[in-house]
Amino acid sequence: MPQSLAILKDAPDRIIELFEQHAMRQTVPAGVELSREGDACTYFPIVESGSIRVYKLSRDGHEVTLYRIRGGESCILTLSDRKSVV
């Protein structure tokens, strides 16, 4: 799987090795909420296939789509929340 992910395309062998050791493949059914605003993010989601819609609730309770994460992509907000990098 790592070779098919754009985020790992130019990664050094050691990073790919660590990814393969620690990554967990998980199938998430449509409609499942992965996290909410303010939650601590203890994982780094990378979409293999399908898509994730990242949205925020407006003050009046309407969902506002911020962006979508598609196959081979990861969540930019998760990256910005990281305290350290391997």
Buried (B, 14 or more C-beta within 10 A) or exposed (E): EBEEBEBBEEBEEEBBEEBEEEBEEEEEEEEEEEBEEEEEBEEBBBBEEEEBEBBEEEEEEEEEEEEEBEEBBBBEBBEEEEEEEE
